[in-house]
Amino acid sequence: MQRPKAQTAALLASPEDTEQQFYEALQSADLDRLMNVWSDEDDVSCVHPGGPRLVGCGAIRAAFETIFQQGAIGVTPERVRRIHTGDTAIHQVLERITMATPEGQQSAWVIATNVYLKTAFGWRMVVHHASPGTAHDIQEVIEEPATLH
């Protein structure tokens, strides 16, 4: 059962709060909780690793409903880089996906960009774009500032 947006706004007081709610919903396969973090805008979008662009809450909900039929997602956000300006926040996240295999627990990596907008009902997700990653992606390539002499 979805919570009213106004009631949920208290849980989404910052982009970090919204991101926490998003990942906790993935970890518990809670579709209603997950959809409560999304904005009601028609042009919200989501791209799963290797998948098409999903536009609109209905398409996003249907995709996550299918994913959750397999159960909860053992995802942990790591190495979050944040850009926050005004009513927009962009988080680049290295996600660790943990799964049980015949060889024991294995980790896979996903690189995600999450975009949040501040609304009257708290900070809401408007974009989640995820790409497959590798263990090598734990290392970041950072440009060193140029030194002028």
C-alpha positions in Angstrom: 0.0 0.0 0.0 1.5 3.4 -1.0 1.8 6.1 1.6 0.4 9.5 0.8 3.1 11.7 -0.8 2.8 14.3 2.0 3.3 11.6 4.7 6.3 10.3 2.8 7.9 13.8 2.4 9.2 13.6 6.0 11.2 10.5 5.0 12.6 12.3 1.9 14.0 15.5 3.5 17.3 15.3 1.6 18.6 13.6 -1.5 20.5 11.3 0.9 17.3 10.3 2.7 15.7 9.5 -0.7 18.6 7.5 -1.8 18.6 5.5 1.5 14.8 4.8 1.0 15.5 3.7 -2.6 18.2 1.2 -1.7 16.4 -0.1 1.4 13.4 -0.8 -0.9 15.6 -2.7 -3.3 17.1 -4.7 -0.4 13.6 -5.7 0.8 11.8 -6.0 -2.6 9.3 -3.4 -1.4 7.7 -2.2 -4.6 5.4 0.4 -2.9 8.2 1.9 -0.9 10.4 2.0 -4.0 7.8 3.8 -6.0 7.3 6.3 -3.2 10.8 7.8 -3.9 10.0 8.5 -7.5 8.6 11.9 -8.7 5.2 11.9 -10.2 6.5 13.6 -13.4 5.7 12.0 -16.7 9.3 12.0 -17.9 11.0 10.2 -15.0 13.3 7.5 -16.4 15.1 4.4 -15.4 17.7 2.3 -17.3 18.7 -1.1 -15.8 22.1 -2.5 -16.8 21.8 -3.6 -20.5 18.2 -2.7 -20.6 16.1 -0.1 -22.5 15.1 3.3 -21.2 11.9 3.1 -19.2 9.9 6.3 -19.2 7.1 7.0 -16.8 6.1 5.6 -13.4 4.0 2.8 -14.9 6.9 1.4 -17.0 9.3 1.7 -14.1 6.9 0.0 -11.7 6.3 -2.8 -14.1 10.0 -3.4 -14.6 10.7 -3.5 -10.8 7.7 -5.7 -10.2 9.3 -8.2 -12.6 12.7 -7.9 -11.0 11.2 -8.4 -7.5 9.6 -11.6 -8.6 13.2 -13.0 -8.3 13.3 -11.7 -4.7 15.1 -8.8 -3.0 18.3 -7.4 -4.5 21.4 -7.6 -2.3 22.6 -4.1 -3.3 24.9 -1.9 -1.2 25.7 1.6 -2.4 29.4 2.4 -2.2 31.6 5.3 -3.3 28.9 7.9 -3.7 30.0 11.1 -5.5 27.5 14.0 -5.0 26.8 17.1 -7.0 24.1 19.3 -5.3 23.0 22.6 -6.6 19.7 24.3 -5.8 16.8 21.9 -6.2 18.8 19.3 -8.1 21.1 16.6 -6.8 23.1 14.1 -8.8 24.7 11.0 -7.2 27.1 8.8 -9.0 27.1 5.5 -7.1 29.2 2.3 -7.3 26.7 -0.4 -6.3 27.9 -3.8 -5.0 25.4 -6.5 -5.8 25.8 -9.6 -3.6 24.4 -12.9 -4.7 24.6 -16.5 -3.6 26.1 -18.9 -6.1 27.2 -22.5 -6.0 30.7 -21.2 -5.2 29.4 -19.1 -2.3 28.7 -15.4 -2.1 29.8 -13.4 -5.1 29.8 -9.7 -5.8 29.0 -7.9 -9.0 29.4 -4.2 -9.6 27.0 -1.7 -11.2 27.7 2.0 -11.8 24.6 4.1 -11.3 23.6 7.7 -11.7 20.7 8.9 -9.5 19.1 12.3 -10.1 16.9 13.9 -7.5 14.7 17.0 -7.6 13.3 18.9 -4.6 9.5 19.0 -4.8 6.7 20.1 -2.5 6.7 16.5 -1.3 10.4 16.2 -0.5 13.3 15.1 -2.7 12.2 12.7 -5.4 14.1 10.5 -7.8 13.7 11.5 -11.5 16.4 9.4 -13.1 18.1 6.1 -12.2 20.6 5.0 -14.9 22.6 1.9 -14.2 25.4 0.3 -16.2 27.2 -3.0 -15.7 30.5 -2.5 -13.9 33.5 -4.7 -13.0 35.7 -5.1 -9.9 38.1 -2.8 -11.6 35.5 0.0 -11.3 36.3 0.1 -7.6 39.3 2.2 -8.7 38.4 5.6 -9.9 40.3 7.6 -12.5 40.5 11.2 -11.2 42.1 13.9 -13.1 44.7 15.7 -11.1 44.3 19.5 -11.0 46.6 21.2 -13.4 49.5 23.2 -11.9 50.3 26.4 -13.6 53.8 27.7 -13.1 
